[in-house]
Amino acid sequence: MDKENWEKKGEGHRQRLREKFSDGGLDRFSDEEVVEFLLTLGTPRKDVKSQAREALKRFGSLSGVLSAPIEKITEIKGIGPKNALYLNLSHQVAGRYLRDRAKGRSFIGSSKAVFDYLFHTMRDLKREVFKVLLLNRKNELLGDQDLFLGSLTGSAVYPREVMTLALENKAAAMVFVHNHPSGDPAPSVEDKRLTRDLVWASQLLMIQVLDHVIIGHNTYYSFSDEGLIKGFIHEFEQRFQALKP
């Protein structure tokens, strides 16, 4: 096939992708087609199907491709800095959209709401990040902040800094979120100890802790759903009563 006919064939395929998106959005797209479609934005005259397939194979998932560092994604032959920029931009736009959508709305209805809000940006991180969600009395999101960055084995979180952040932002409630890069969201002994300490500190300041959610790969663990938040509050109240004269 000569170059002219090859380009016409490629343009026909790209046009079908555009029409498919116009007709039904991304619901009818496979993950490979999503990556391919984004790559065509940076390479309008080149077939990038094999590059999309290789990217998914190398990074494991659509979110893994979108959140991959530019220097890593450009290691794939046929994907240049411009292609990688479009992928990374899509990832960051999606994250900002979710944050903006949550602000000023009744936010915490369930642990699933927290997971849906953050899994896109947190599930494929290679290091642990501890995030604090700050809410007002109506459980509307005031903002969120990455407070501590750890390693693959854990992160050092200081309750005093968490409480200072809550007081500075006049938060009435908080939700704690961190990720497990291993993909398994089951809490460690240290995770439980930290959550207990944070709940006890917040009780002293009359700030409510609604949940601590650990994000894994396409799954999560909720301290609230498992009854641990209520348990820590009950334990605090018992100890506090025991100290009264």
C-alpha positions as CSV (number, residue, x, y, z in Angstrom):
1,M,0.0,0.0,0.0
2,D,1.5,3.4,-1.0
3,K,1.8,6.2,1.5
4,E,-1.3,8.1,0.1
5,N,-3.6,5.1,0.4
6,W,-2.2,4.3,3.9
7,E,-2.9,7.8,5.1
8,K,-6.4,7.6,3.7
9,K,-7.0,4.3,5.5
10,G,-5.7,5.8,8.8
11,E,-7.8,8.9,8.4
12,G,-10.9,6.7,7.8
13,H,-10.2,4.9,11.1
14,R,-9.7,8.1,13.0
15,Q,-12.9,9.5,11.6
16,R,-14.8,6.4,12.8
17,L,-13.4,6.9,16.3
18,R,-14.6,10.6,16.2
19,E,-18.0,9.5,15.0
20,K,-18.2,6.8,17.6
21,F,-17.4,9.3,20.3
22,S,-19.9,11.8,19.0
23,D,-22.6,9.2,18.9
24,G,-22.2,7.7,22.4
25,G,-19.3,9.2,24.3
26,L,-16.7,6.8,25.8
27,D,-19.2,4.2,26.9
28,R,-18.8,2.2,23.7
29,F,-15.0,2.6,23.8
30,S,-12.6,-0.1,25.0
31,D,-9.6,1.2,27.1
32,E,-7.4,0.6,24.1
33,E,-9.6,2.8,21.9
34,V,-9.6,5.6,24.5
35,V,-5.8,5.6,24.6
36,E,-5.6,5.4,20.8
37,F,-8.1,8.3,20.4
38,L,-6.1,10.5,22.7
39,L,-2.9,9.7,20.9
40,T,-4.4,10.7,17.6
41,L,-4.8,14.2,18.9
42,G,-1.0,14.5,19.0
43,T,-0.4,12.5,15.9
44,P,-3.2,13.2,13.5
45,R,-1.7,11.4,10.5
46,K,-0.3,8.2,12.0
47,D,-1.8,4.9,13.0
48,V,-1.2,4.6,16.8
49,K,-3.2,1.4,17.6
50,S,-0.1,-0.6,18.4
51,Q,1.3,2.2,20.6
52,A,-2.0,2.3,22.5
53,R,-1.9,-1.5,23.0
54,E,1.7,-1.4,24.2
55,A,0.9,1.5,26.7
56,L,-1.9,-0.5,28.3
57,K,0.3,-3.6,28.5
58,R,3.2,-1.7,30.1
59,F,1.2,0.4,32.6
60,G,-1.6,-2.1,33.3
61,S,-4.7,0.0,33.0
62,L,-6.2,3.1,31.5
63,S,-5.6,5.1,34.6
64,G,-2.1,3.8,34.7
65,V,-1.4,5.1,31.2
66,L,-3.0,8.5,31.9
67,S,-1.1,9.0,35.1
68,A,2.3,7.7,33.8
69,P,5.1,10.2,33.9
70,I,5.8,11.8,30.5
71,E,9.4,10.5,30.5
72,K,8.1,6.9,30.9
73,I,5.3,7.0,28.3
74,T,7.7,8.4,25.7
75,E,9.9,5.3,26.1
76,I,7.3,3.5,23.9
77,K,8.4,3.8,20.3
78,G,6.0,6.0,18.3
79,I,4.9,8.1,21.3
80,G,6.5,11.5,21.5
81,P,6.3,14.3,24.1
82,K,3.3,15.8,22.4
83,N,1.3,12.5,22.6
84,A,2.3,12.0,26.2
85,L,1.3,15.6,27.0
86,Y,-2.2,15.0,25.8
87,L,-2.5,11.8,28.0
88,N,-1.2,13.6,31.1
89,L,-3.4,16.6,30.4
90,S,-6.5,14.4,30.2
91,H,-5.6,12.8,33.6
92,Q,-5.2,16.2,35.3
93,V,-8.3,17.7,33.8
94,A,-10.3,14.7,35.0
95,G,-8.9,15.2,38.5
96,R,-9.7,18.9,38.6
97,Y,-13.2,18.3,37.2
98,L,-14.0,15.9,40.1
99,R,-12.6,18.3,42.7
100,D,-14.6,21.3,41.3
101,R,-17.7,19.2,41.1
102,A,-17.5,18.2,44.7
103,K,-16.9,21.7,46.1
104,G,-19.9,23.4,47.7
105,R,-22.1,20.2,47.5
106,S,-23.2,17.8,50.1
107,F,-20.2,15.5,49.7
108,I,-20.0,12.7,52.2
109,G,-22.9,10.3,51.8
110,S,-20.8,7.1,51.9
111,S,-17.3,5.7,51.6
112,K,-18.1,4.9,48.0
113,A,-18.5,8.7,47.3
114,V,-15.0,9.3,48.7
115,F,-13.6,6.4,46.6
116,D,-15.3,7.7,43.4
117,Y,-14.0,11.2,44.1
118,L,-10.3,10.1,44.5
119,F,-9.6,6.7,43.0
120,H,-8.9,8.2,39.6
121,T,-6.0,10.1,40.9
122,M,-4.8,7.9,43.8
123,R,-5.1,4.2,42.9
124,D,-2.0,4.0,40.7
125,L,0.4,6.1,42.8
126,K,3.7,4.4,43.5
127,R,4.2,6.1,46.9
128,E,1.8,6.5,49.8
129,V,0.0,9.8,49.9
130,F,-2.1,10.9,53.0
131,K,-4.9,13.3,52.1
132,V,-7.2,15.2,54.3
133,L,-10.7,16.2,53.1
134,L,-12.1,19.2,55.0
135,L,-15.8,19.7,55.3
136,N,-18.2,22.2,56.8
137,R,-21.2,21.4,59.0
138,K,-23.3,20.5,56.0
139,N,-20.6,18.0,54.9
140,E,-19.8,20.2,51.9
141,L,-16.3,20.0,50.7
142,L,-14.2,23.0,51.7
143,G,-11.1,21.6,50.1
144,D,-8.6,18.7,50.2
145,Q,-4.9,18.7,50.8
146,D,-2.1,16.2,50.4
147,L,-0.5,16.4,53.8
148,F,2.1,13.7,53.8
149,L,4.1,11.8,51.2
150,G,5.5,8.5,52.2
151,S,7.4,5.6,50.7
152,L,6.3,2.2,49.5
153,T,6.3,1.0,53.1
154,G,4.4,3.8,54.8
155,S,4.3,7.5,55.7
156,A,4.8,9.5,58.8
157,V,1.6,11.4,59.7
158,Y,1.5,13.8,62.7
159,P,-1.9,14.4,64.3
160,R,-0.9,17.8,65.5
161,E,-0.4,19.0,61.8
162,V,-3.7,17.5,60.8
163,M,-5.6,19.3,63.6
164,T,-3.8,22.6,62.8
165,L,-5.0,22.3,59.2
166,A,-8.5,21.7,60.3
167,L,-8.5,24.6,62.6
168,E,-7.0,27.0,60.1
169,N,-9.7,26.1,57.6
170,K,-12.5,26.2,60.2
171,A,-13.5,22.6,59.3
172,A,-16.3,20.9,61.2
173,A,-15.5,17.5,59.9
174,M,-12.7,15.6,58.2
175,V,-12.2,12.5,56.1
176,F,-8.8,10.9,55.9
177,V,-7.7,9.1,52.7
178,H,-4.5,7.3,51.8
179,N,-3.5,4.8,49.2
180,H,-1.7,1.5,49.3
181,P,0.6,1.1,46.3
182,S,0.5,-2.7,46.7
183,G,-3.1,-2.6,45.6
184,D,-4.4,-4.3,48.8
185,P,-6.4,-1.7,50.9
186,A,-6.5,-3.8,54.0
187,P,-5.3,-1.6,57.0
188,S,-2.1,-2.3,58.8
189,V,-1.7,-2.2,62.5
190,E,-0.1,1.2,62.0
191,D,-3.0,2.4,59.9
192,K,-5.4,1.5,62.8
193,R,-3.2,3.1,65.4
194,L,-2.9,6.3,63.4
195,T,-6.7,6.5,62.8
196,R,-7.4,6.0,66.5
197,D,-4.9,8.8,67.4
198,L,-6.5,11.1,64.8
199,V,-10.0,10.4,66.1
200,W,-9.0,11.0,69.7
201,A,-7.3,14.3,68.8
202,S,-10.3,15.4,66.8
203,Q,-12.7,14.6,69.7
204,L,-10.7,17.0,72.0
205,L,-11.2,19.7,69.5
206,M,-14.9,18.8,68.7
207,I,-14.1,18.1,65.1
208,Q,-15.9,15.1,63.6
209,V,-14.0,12.4,61.8
210,L,-16.4,10.8,59.3
211,D,-14.1,8.2,57.8
212,H,-10.7,7.0,56.9
213,V,-10.6,5.4,53.4
214,I,-7.7,3.4,52.1
215,I,-7.6,3.2,48.3
216,G,-6.2,0.1,46.6
217,H,-6.4,-1.0,43.0
218,N,-10.1,-0.7,42.0
219,T,-11.1,-1.3,45.6
220,Y,-11.0,0.4,49.0
221,Y,-11.4,-0.1,52.8
222,S,-13.5,2.1,55.0
223,F,-12.9,2.4,58.7
224,S,-16.4,3.8,59.1
225,D,-18.1,1.0,57.2
226,E,-16.3,-1.5,59.4
227,G,-17.4,0.3,62.6
228,L,-13.9,1.3,63.7
229,I,-14.6,5.1,63.8
230,K,-17.5,4.6,66.2
231,G,-15.3,2.2,68.2
232,F,-12.5,4.7,68.6
233,I,-15.0,7.4,69.6
234,H,-16.5,5.0,72.2
235,E,-13.1,4.1,73.5
236,F,-12.2,7.8,73.8
237,E,-15.4,8.6,75.7
238,Q,-14.8,5.7,78.1
239,R,-11.3,6.9,78.9
240,F,-12.4,10.5,79.2
241,Q,-15.1,9.5,81.7
242,A,-12.6,7.5,83.7
243,L,-10.4,10.6,84.1
244,K,-13.3,12.7,85.6
245,P,-13.1,13.1,89.4
